[in-house]
Amino acid sequence: MIQAFRRHRPWCEDWAAIALALGYVGGFLAAMELALARLLFLAAF
């Protein structure tokens, strides 16, 4: 079943999907880090 799915989609699309997922995860982590830094900055003063 997975191999049939792979036959329909070329590898470049798989890599695009992986890169997109990594971009979303990276953006989410960056936003969390920004929010944490802002909270620490507000707590310090």
PQR file with spaces between the fields and no chain letter, atoms N, CA, C, O and H, PARSE charges and radii, in Angstrom:
ATOM       1  N    MET     1       0.837   -1.197    0.000 -0.4000 1.5000
ATOM       2  CA   MET     1       0.000    0.000    0.000 -0.0000 2.0000
ATOM       3  C    MET     1       0.877    1.255    0.000  0.5500 1.7000
ATOM       4  O    MET     1       0.620    2.193   -0.754 -0.5500 1.4000
ATOM       5  N    ILE     2       1.915    1.270    0.846 -0.4000 1.5000
ATOM       6  CA   ILE     2       2.814    2.417    0.889 -0.0000 2.0000
ATOM       7  C    ILE     2       3.584    2.533   -0.425  0.5500 1.7000
ATOM       8  O    ILE     2       3.800    3.638   -0.923 -0.5500 1.4000
ATOM       9  H    ILE     2       2.125    0.508    1.459  0.4000 1.0000
ATOM      10  N    GLN     3       4.001    1.384   -0.993 -0.4000 1.5000
ATOM      11  CA   GLN     3       4.753    1.432   -2.250 -0.0000 2.0000
ATOM      12  C    GLN     3       3.883    1.929   -3.393  0.5500 1.7000
ATOM      13  O    GLN     3       4.370    2.620   -4.289 -0.5500 1.4000
ATOM      14  H    GLN     3       3.825    0.487   -0.589  0.4000 1.0000
ATOM      15  N    ALA     4       2.592    1.582   -3.370 -0.4000 1.5000
ATOM      16  CA   ALA     4       1.686    2.087   -4.398 -0.0000 2.0000
ATOM      17  C    ALA     4       1.536    3.596   -4.264  0.5500 1.7000
ATOM      18  O    ALA     4       1.472    4.319   -5.258 -0.5500 1.4000
ATOM      19  H    ALA     4       2.197    1.021   -2.642  0.4000 1.0000
ATOM      20  N    PHE     5       1.481    4.059   -3.018 -0.4000 1.5000
ATOM      21  CA   PHE     5       1.395    5.498   -2.761 -0.0000 2.0000
ATOM      22  C    PHE     5       2.666    6.194   -3.242  0.5500 1.7000
ATOM      23  O    PHE     5       2.607    7.280   -3.818 -0.5500 1.4000
ATOM      24  H    PHE     5       1.533    3.472   -2.210  0.4000 1.0000
ATOM      25  N    ARG     6       3.817    5.559   -3.000 -0.4000 1.5000
ATOM      26  CA   ARG     6       5.092    6.133   -3.413 -0.0000 2.0000
ATOM      27  C    ARG     6       5.187    6.210   -4.936  0.5500 1.7000
ATOM      28  O    ARG     6       5.778    7.146   -5.474 -0.5500 1.4000
ATOM      29  H    ARG     6       3.864    4.676   -2.532  0.4000 1.0000
ATOM      30  N    ARG     7       4.607    5.232   -5.630 -0.4000 1.5000
ATOM      31  CA   ARG     7       4.690    5.206   -7.083 -0.0000 2.0000
ATOM      32  C    ARG     7       3.937    6.402   -7.684  0.5500 1.7000
ATOM      33  O    ARG     7       4.304    6.902   -8.747 -0.5500 1.4000
ATOM      34  H    ARG     7       4.127    4.472   -5.193  0.4000 1.0000
ATOM      35  N    HIS     8       2.892    6.851   -6.999 -0.4000 1.5000
ATOM      36  CA   HIS     8       2.105    7.972   -7.518 -0.0000 2.0000
ATOM      37  C    HIS     8       2.805    9.305   -7.291  0.5500 1.7000
ATOM      38  O    HIS     8       2.640   10.241   -8.072 -0.5500 1.4000
ATOM      39  H    HIS     8       2.594    6.446   -6.135  0.4000 1.0000
ATOM      40  N    ARG     9       3.577    9.384   -6.234 -0.4000 1.5000
ATOM      41  CA   ARG     9       4.219   10.653   -5.899 -0.0000 2.0000
ATOM      42  C    ARG     9       5.719   10.569   -6.125  0.5500 1.7000
ATOM      43  O    ARG     9       6.363    9.664   -5.595 -0.5500 1.4000
ATOM      44  H    ARG     9       3.711    8.623   -5.599  0.4000 1.0000
ATOM      45  N    PRO    10       6.290   11.475   -6.889 -0.5600 1.5000
ATOM      46  CA   PRO    10       7.742   11.489   -7.079  0.2800 2.0000
ATOM      47  C    PRO    10       8.464   11.893   -5.793  0.5500 1.7000
ATOM      48  O    PRO    10       7.864   12.458   -4.879 -0.5500 1.4000
ATOM      49  N    TRP    11       9.752   11.593   -5.743 -0.4000 1.5000
ATOM      50  CA   TRP    11      10.532   11.861   -4.532 -0.0000 2.0000
ATOM      51  C    TRP    11      10.621   13.343   -4.218  0.5500 1.7000
ATOM      52  O    TRP    11      10.673   13.735   -3.052 -0.5500 1.4000
ATOM      53  H    TRP    11      10.239   11.133   -6.485  0.4000 1.0000
ATOM      54  N    CYS    12      10.639   14.179   -5.274 -0.4000 1.5000
ATOM      55  CA   CYS    12      10.763   15.616   -5.014 -0.0000 2.0000
ATOM      56  C    CYS    12       9.571   16.119   -4.206  0.5500 1.7000
ATOM      57  O    CYS    12       9.720   17.016   -3.376 -0.5500 1.4000
ATOM      58  H    CYS    12      10.596   13.861   -6.221  0.4000 1.0000
ATOM      59  N    GLU    13       8.394   15.551   -4.440 -0.4000 1.5000
ATOM      60  CA   GLU    13       7.237   15.963   -3.644 -0.0000 2.0000
ATOM      61  C    GLU    13       7.375   15.501   -2.196  0.5500 1.7000
ATOM      62  O    GLU    13       6.972   16.211   -1.274 -0.5500 1.4000
ATOM      63  H    GLU    13       8.272   14.822   -5.114  0.4000 1.0000
ATOM      64  N    ASP    14       7.940   14.320   -1.998 -0.4000 1.5000
ATOM      65  CA   ASP    14       8.161   13.845   -0.633 -0.0000 2.0000
ATOM      66  C    ASP    14       9.106   14.795    0.098  0.5500 1.7000
ATOM      67  O    ASP    14       8.855   15.163    1.246 -0.5500 1.4000
ATOM      68  H    ASP    14       8.267   13.743   -2.747  0.4000 1.0000
ATOM      69  N    TRP    15      10.196   15.191   -0.567 -0.4000 1.5000
ATOM      70  CA   TRP    15      11.155   16.096    0.067 -0.0000 2.0000
ATOM      71  C    TRP    15      10.528   17.447    0.338  0.5500 1.7000
ATOM      72  O    TRP    15      10.822   18.072    1.357 -0.5500 1.4000
ATOM      73  H    TRP    15      10.401   14.891   -1.499  0.4000 1.0000
ATOM      74  N    ALA    16       9.649   17.919   -0.576 -0.4000 1.5000
ATOM      75  CA   ALA    16       8.967   19.195   -0.357 -0.0000 2.0000
ATOM      76  C    ALA    16       8.064   19.108    0.874  0.5500 1.7000
ATOM      77  O    ALA    16       8.008   20.041    1.675 -0.5500 1.4000
ATOM      78  H    ALA    16       9.410   17.411   -1.404  0.4000 1.0000
ATOM      79  N    ALA    17       7.366   17.995    1.020 -0.4000 1.5000
ATOM      80  CA   ALA    17       6.484   17.828    2.175 -0.0000 2.0000
ATOM      81  C    ALA    17       7.293   17.779    3.469  0.5500 1.7000
ATOM      82  O    ALA    17       6.892   18.361    4.477 -0.5500 1.4000
ATOM      83  H    ALA    17       7.411   17.237    0.369  0.4000 1.0000
ATOM      84  N    ILE    18       8.435   17.082    3.441 -0.4000 1.5000
ATOM      85  CA   ILE    18       9.287   16.999    4.631 -0.0000 2.0000
ATOM      86  C    ILE    18       9.831   18.378    4.989  0.5500 1.7000
ATOM      87  O    ILE    18       9.834   18.764    6.157 -0.5500 1.4000
ATOM      88  H    ILE    18       8.761   16.609    2.623  0.4000 1.0000
ATOM      89  N    ALA    19      10.293   19.124    3.977 -0.4000 1.5000
ATOM      90  CA   ALA    19      10.833   20.453    4.226 -0.0000 2.0000
ATOM      91  C    ALA    19       9.753   21.378    4.780  0.5500 1.7000
ATOM      92  O    ALA    19      10.022   22.195    5.661 -0.5500 1.4000
ATOM      93  H    ALA    19      10.290   18.810    3.027  0.4000 1.0000
ATOM      94  N    LEU    20       8.536   21.251    4.267 -0.4000 1.5000
ATOM      95  CA   LEU    20       7.429   22.078    4.747 -0.0000 2.0000
ATOM      96  C    LEU    20       7.131   21.762    6.214  0.5500 1.7000
ATOM      97  O    LEU    20       6.932   22.668    7.023 -0.5500 1.4000
ATOM      98  H    LEU    20       8.317   20.587    3.551  0.4000 1.0000
ATOM      99  N    ALA    21       7.103   20.468    6.547 -0.4000 1.5000
ATOM     100  CA   ALA    21       6.834   20.077    7.931 -0.0000 2.0000
ATOM     101  C    ALA    21       7.934   20.600    8.857  0.5500 1.7000
ATOM     102  O    ALA    21       7.648   21.090    9.950 -0.5500 1.4000
ATOM     103  H    ALA    21       7.264   19.733    5.889  0.4000 1.0000
ATOM     104  N    LEU    22       9.195   20.495    8.415 -0.4000 1.5000
ATOM     105  CA   LEU    22      10.302   20.997    9.238 -0.0000 2.0000
ATOM     106  C    LEU    22      10.197   22.507    9.401  0.5500 1.7000
ATOM     107  O    LEU    22      10.493   23.039   10.471 -0.5500 1.4000
ATOM     108  H    LEU    22       9.427   20.098    7.527  0.4000 1.0000
ATOM     109  N    GLY    23       9.777   23.197    8.351 -0.4000 1.5000
ATOM     110  CA   GLY    23       9.619   24.645    8.434 -0.0000 2.0000
ATOM     111  C    GLY    23       8.543   25.032    9.447  0.5500 1.7000
ATOM     112  O    GLY    23       8.713   25.981   10.212 -0.5500 1.4000
ATOM     113  H    GLY    23       9.536   22.765    7.481  0.4000 1.0000
ATOM     114  N    TYR    24       7.428   24.284    9.445 -0.4000 1.5000
ATOM     115  CA   TYR    24       6.369   24.569   10.405 -0.0000 2.0000
ATOM     116  C    TYR    24       6.858   24.341   11.835  0.5500 1.7000
ATOM     117  O    TYR    24       6.608   25.157   12.722 -0.5500 1.4000
ATOM     118  H    TYR    24       7.290   23.513    8.823  0.4000 1.0000
ATOM     119  N    VAL    25       7.562   23.215   12.051 -0.4000 1.5000
ATOM     120  CA   VAL    25       8.063   22.905   13.390 -0.0000 2.0000
ATOM     121  C    VAL    25       9.066   23.971   13.837  0.5500 1.7000
ATOM     122  O    VAL    25       9.031   24.430   14.979 -0.5500 1.4000
ATOM     123  H    VAL    25       7.766   22.553   11.330  0.4000 1.0000
ATOM     124  N    GLY    26       9.967   24.363   12.914 -0.4000 1.5000
ATOM     125  CA   GLY    26      10.963   25.379   13.246 -0.0000 2.0000
ATOM     126  C    GLY    26      10.307   26.708   13.575  0.5500 1.7000
ATOM     127  O    GLY    26      10.708   27.379   14.525 -0.5500 1.4000
ATOM     128  H    GLY    26       9.995   23.990   11.987  0.4000 1.0000
ATOM     129  N    GLY    27       9.303   27.095   12.801 -0.4000 1.5000
ATOM     130  CA   GLY    27       8.609   28.344   13.061 -0.0000 2.0000
ATOM     131  C    GLY    27       7.877   28.315   14.398  0.5500 1.7000
ATOM     132  O    GLY    27       7.848   29.307   15.126 -0.5500 1.4000
ATOM     133  H    GLY    27       8.977   26.550   12.028  0.4000 1.0000
ATOM     134  N    PHE    28       7.285   27.160   14.709 -0.4000 1.5000
ATOM     135  CA   PHE    28       6.576   27.033   15.983 -0.0000 2.0000
ATOM     136  C    PHE    28       7.544   27.150   17.156  0.5500 1.7000
ATOM     137  O    PHE    28       7.255   27.832   18.139 -0.5500 1.4000
ATOM     138  H    PHE    28       7.308   26.355   14.117  0.4000 1.0000
ATOM     139  N    LEU    29       8.703   26.476   17.049 -0.4000 1.5000
ATOM     140  CA   LEU    29       9.691   26.548   18.126 -0.0000 2.0000
ATOM     141  C    LEU    29      10.231   27.965   18.273  0.5500 1.7000
ATOM     142  O    LEU    29      10.441   28.435   19.392 -0.5500 1.4000
ATOM     143  H    LEU    29       8.938   25.922   16.251  0.4000 1.0000
ATOM     144  N    ALA    30      10.458   28.652   17.149 -0.4000 1.5000
ATOM     145  CA   ALA    30      10.952   30.030   17.217 -0.0000 2.0000
ATOM     146  C    ALA    30       9.926   30.933   17.899  0.5500 1.7000
ATOM     147  O    ALA    30      10.294   31.797   18.695 -0.5500 1.4000
ATOM     148  H    ALA    30      10.288   28.270   16.240  0.4000 1.0000
ATOM     149  N    ALA    31       8.640   30.738   17.593 -0.4000 1.5000
ATOM     150  CA   ALA    31       7.602   31.553   18.220 -0.0000 2.0000
ATOM     151  C    ALA    31       7.537   31.269   19.719  0.5500 1.7000
ATOM     152  O    ALA    31       7.363   32.191   20.515 -0.5500 1.4000
ATOM     153  H    ALA    31       8.341   30.036   16.946  0.4000 1.0000
ATOM     154  N    MET    32       7.675   30.007   20.109 -0.4000 1.5000
ATOM     155  CA   MET    32       7.662   29.660   21.528 -0.0000 2.0000
ATOM     156  C    MET    32       8.849   30.297   22.242  0.5500 1.7000
ATOM     157  O    MET    32       8.714   30.811   23.353 -0.5500 1.4000
ATOM     158  H    MET    32       7.817   29.258   19.463  0.4000 1.0000
ATOM     159  N    GLU    33      10.032   30.258   21.586 -0.4000 1.5000
ATOM     160  CA   GLU    33      11.228   30.832   22.190 -0.0000 2.0000
ATOM     161  C    GLU    33      11.060   32.344   22.359  0.5500 1.7000
ATOM     162  O    GLU    33      11.461   32.913   23.374 -0.5500 1.4000
ATOM     163  H    GLU    33      10.142   29.840   20.684  0.4000 1.0000
ATOM     164  N    LEU    34      10.463   32.987   21.350 -0.4000 1.5000
ATOM     165  CA   LEU    34      10.227   34.427   21.414 -0.0000 2.0000
ATOM     166  C    LEU    34       9.276   34.758   22.566  0.5500 1.7000
ATOM     167  O    LEU    34       9.503   35.708   23.315 -0.5500 1.4000
ATOM     168  H    LEU    34      10.137   32.525   20.524  0.4000 1.0000
ATOM     169  N    ALA    35       8.216   33.968   22.698 -0.4000 1.5000
ATOM     170  CA   ALA    35       7.250   34.215   23.774 -0.0000 2.0000
ATOM     171  C    ALA    35       7.904   34.012   25.139  0.5500 1.7000
ATOM     172  O    ALA    35       7.655   34.783   26.066 -0.5500 1.4000
ATOM     173  H    ALA    35       8.032   33.196   22.089  0.4000 1.0000
ATOM     174  N    LEU    36       8.733   32.986   25.267 -0.4000 1.5000
ATOM     175  CA   LEU    36       9.429   32.741   26.534 -0.0000 2.0000
ATOM     176  C    LEU    36      10.369   33.889   26.867  0.5500 1.7000
ATOM     177  O    LEU    36      10.427   34.338   28.011 -0.5500 1.4000
ATOM     178  H    LEU    36       8.936   32.360   24.514  0.4000 1.0000
ATOM     179  N    ALA    37      11.114   34.371   25.855 -0.4000 1.5000
ATOM     180  CA   ALA    37      12.041   35.473   26.087 -0.0000 2.0000
ATOM     181  C    ALA    37      11.279   36.724   26.522  0.5500 1.7000
ATOM     182  O    ALA    37      11.732   37.456   27.403 -0.5500 1.4000
ATOM     183  H    ALA    37      11.067   34.006   24.925  0.4000 1.0000
ATOM     184  N    ARG    38      10.124   36.968   25.904 -0.4000 1.5000
ATOM     185  CA   ARG    38       9.325   38.148   26.265 -0.0000 2.0000
ATOM     186  C    ARG    38       8.807   38.018   27.694  0.5500 1.7000
ATOM     187  O    ARG    38       8.795   38.996   28.442 -0.5500 1.4000
ATOM     188  H    ARG    38       9.756   36.374   25.189  0.4000 1.0000
ATOM     189  N    LEU    39       8.382   36.815   28.075 -0.4000 1.5000
ATOM     190  CA   LEU    39       7.884   36.608   29.434 -0.0000 2.0000
ATOM     191  C    LEU    39       9.001   36.809   30.457  0.5500 1.7000
ATOM     192  O    LEU    39       8.788   37.434   31.496 -0.5500 1.4000
ATOM     193  H    LEU    39       8.392   36.020   27.468  0.4000 1.0000
ATOM     194  N    LEU    40      10.182   36.283   30.167 -0.4000 1.5000
ATOM     195  CA   LEU    40      11.310   36.450   31.082 -0.0000 2.0000
ATOM     196  C    LEU    40      11.700   37.918   31.188  0.5500 1.7000
ATOM     197  O    LEU    40      12.026   38.405   32.270 -0.5500 1.4000
ATOM     198  H    LEU    40      10.355   35.776   29.323  0.4000 1.0000
ATOM     199  N    PHE    41      11.664   38.623   30.051 -0.4000 1.5000
ATOM     200  CA   PHE    41      12.011   40.048   30.047 -0.0000 2.0000
ATOM     201  C    PHE    41      11.013   40.834   30.900  0.5500 1.7000
ATOM     202  O    PHE    41      11.401   41.721   31.661 -0.5500 1.4000
ATOM     203  H    PHE    41      11.399   38.227   29.172  0.4000 1.0000
ATOM     204  N    LEU    42       9.708   40.498   30.765 -0.4000 1.5000
ATOM     205  CA   LEU    42       8.688   41.200   31.550 -0.0000 2.0000
ATOM     206  C    LEU    42       8.799   40.845   33.028  0.5500 1.7000
ATOM     207  O    LEU    42       8.540   41.683   33.891 -0.5500 1.4000
ATOM     208  H    LEU    42       9.394   39.778   30.147  0.4000 1.0000
ATOM     209  N    ALA    43       9.183   39.607   33.320 -0.4000 1.5000
ATOM     210  CA   ALA    43       9.293   39.191   34.717 -0.0000 2.0000
ATOM     211  C    ALA    43      10.508   39.840   35.380  0.5500 1.7000
ATOM     212  O    ALA    43      10.511   40.058   36.592 -0.5500 1.4000
ATOM     213  H    ALA    43       9.394   38.927   32.618  0.4000 1.0000
ATOM     214  N    ALA    44      11.545   40.151   34.587 -0.4000 1.5000
ATOM     215  CA   ALA    44      12.768   40.729   35.148 -0.0000 2.0000
ATOM     216  C    ALA    44      12.543   42.173   35.587  0.5500 1.7000
ATOM     217  O    ALA    44      13.181   42.660   36.520 -0.5500 1.4000
ATOM     218  H    ALA    44      11.543   39.974   33.603  0.4000 1.0000
ATOM     219  N    PHE    45      11.623   42.850   34.895 -0.4000 1.5000
ATOM     220  CA   PHE    45      11.407   44.271   35.236 -0.0000 2.0000
ATOM     221  C    PHE    45      10.016   44.479   35.811  0.5500 1.7000
ATOM     222  O    PHE    45       9.652   45.603   36.156 -0.5500 1.4000
ATOM     223  H    PHE    45      11.105   42.455   34.136  0.4000 1.0000
